[in-house]
Amino acid sequence: MTTLEKTAAPARPTDPAAATGSAVATLGTALLGFFVVTLDAVVVNIALPDIEADLGGGIAGLQWVVDGYTLMFAAALLSAGSLSDRIGAKRAFGFGIAVFTLTSLACGLAPQLGVLVAFRFAQGLAAAVVMPSSMALIAQAYPDRIRRARAVAMWAMGGAAASSAGPLLGGVLTTVSWRWIFLINLPAGAVALLLLRRAARSEHQRVPFDAAGQLVGALAMAALVFGAIEAGQGGFGRPSVLAALGIAVVALAAFLLLEARVPHPMLPLELFRSRTVVVAVVIGFAFMIGYYGMPFVLSLVLQDRGLSALDTGVVFLPMMLAGLVLTPVVPRVVEPTGARPVVVTGLALMTAGLAAIALLPATAPIRVTAALMILVGLGGPTVIPPVIAVLLAAVPAHRAGTASGLLNTSRQLGGALAVAVFGALLAAPAGAAAGLRVSLFLAAAVAAAATFIAVAGLGTRRWNKIDERKS
C-alpha cells in the first residue's frame, strides 16, 4: 500500500446502499453540470458588445466579465477537488450547482458592470465546486475502466456542446437580451438537482482539513491569474503585475512546502510521481490556450467586421456539429488503440486549424473560416475525454476529486492566460487583424508543443494506476 493510500483511505468501503443510485442519473446530472459551467465560460463572449452598450466598461471591463469567472474558477479548483473528496462528490456537487444557479440569476439581473463582475466571481467559485465533483461522481458510478471511459466521453459531450454551441446560443439569446445568457442556467440547475437525488451516495474521507494549504494554494492561483490579466491589459512592467506575480511565486513555493510536510495534504505531491498525471495536466493547459482563446478573439473580431451576434454564432455551428458527432465515437476508437494516437491526432488537427485560420487574409470568405474551425472543434472530443479517462485510471478512486481539480486548474489557467494575452494583442496599436493573427499563431505553437508531449508521455494501452504500485 502506498503512502497516498495510507493517509487518504475512504471513510468506509462501498456498500450496497451506496451502490443503489442510478448510474445513468449520475451521468446525466454530471453532464448537465459540466455543460452549464462550461457554457458560462464561453457564451458571454458573443454578448460582450451588447453588455458594453448596456453597462459600459470598455475592453478592460469586458475582460473582467470573462476573466472574473475564470479567475475564481482557477483559484478554487484545487480546494474544490479536495472538498469533493472530503465531504463526498454528491454533496459537493449539490452545493456547487445550487450556488451556481443563484449567482446566475444575480448576473442576469445585474444593474451595473461592477455588480455583474462581482457575481461572475461568485459564479466562478461555484463552478469550481461543480467541475471536479462531477468528474468524481462518474469515477464512483463507473468503477469498470472501459465503462468509465465511455461515460467520460458522454460527460465530455456536455462540455463540447457548451464550448461549441456557446457562440450560437449566445447569439440567439442576445437577440432578446444579453441577460438571458445567464438566466438560461436556472432551469438547467433545477434539472441537475432533481437528477442528483437519484445518484448513489458518495464516499468521503475523515481526514483533518488542510486549512493552510487551501488558503495558500488559492492565493497562488488567484495571484497568478490576476497578474496575467493585468499584464494583458497594460504590460508586465506595471507595479500591480510585478506584485501579483511575486505573490504567486512566493505563495506557490509556500504551498509546495506545506503539502510536503503536512500529514494530510489537500494535494498529495505523490500524485506527481505518475507521468500520466503530469502529462495530463500539461496537455489540459495547452489545449485550453487554443480551444478557449480562439472563440474569444474570433467572436470580437467577427463582430468588429460587421457580423451580428447571431451571425457570429452561426459561424461556430460547423465546429459544434463536428465535435458533437465525433464525441460518442472516440471511446470506441480509444479502446483498441489506446489514448495516445487519438490525443496526438486531435492536437495535430487543432494545430493545423489554428495556423490555417491565422494565415487567412481579412478578405477571406466567412465560410472558409467556419470550415477551418472544424479542425479545432475536432480537438475537443479527441483530446480531453481520453486524457480525463487516463487520468482517472491513474489515481485511486478516493482521489478522483483531487486529481480532477488539479487537471481543471491547469485548464482554467490556460484559458485565463489566453484571454489575457490575446485581449492585449487585439487592443495593441498594430490593430485587431494583426492581434488575431499573432494570437492564433501562439495558440498553434502551444498546441504543437502539446502534440510532441503527448507522443512522448502518453501510453497507448497501458493504464498505470498509482494504487497498484507497491511502496
Buried (B, 14 or more C-beta within 10 A) or exposed (E): EBEBBEBBBBEEEBEEEBEEBBBBBBBBBBBBBBBBBBBBBBBBBBBBBBBBEBBEBEBBBBBBBBBBBBBBBBBBBBBBBBBBBBBBBBBBBBBBBBBBBBBBBBBBEBEEBEBBBBBBBBBBBBBBBBBBBBBBBBBBBBEEBEBBBBBBBBBBBBBBBBBBBBBBBBBBBBBEEBBBBBBBBBEBBEBBBEBBEBBBBBBBBEBEEBEBBBBBBBBBBBBBBBBBBBBBBEEEEBEEBBBBBEBBBBBBEBBBEBBEEBEBBBBBEBBEEBBBBBBBBBBBBBBBBBBBBBBBBBBBBBBEEEBBBBEBBBBBBBBBBBBBEBBBEBBEBBEEBBBBBBBBBBBBBBBBBBBBBBEBEEEEEBEEBBBBBBBBBBBBBBBBBBBBBBBBBBBBBBBBBBBBBBBBBBBBBBBBBBBBBBBBBBBEEEEBBEBBBBBBBBBBBBBBBBBEBBBEBBBEEEBBEBBEBEE
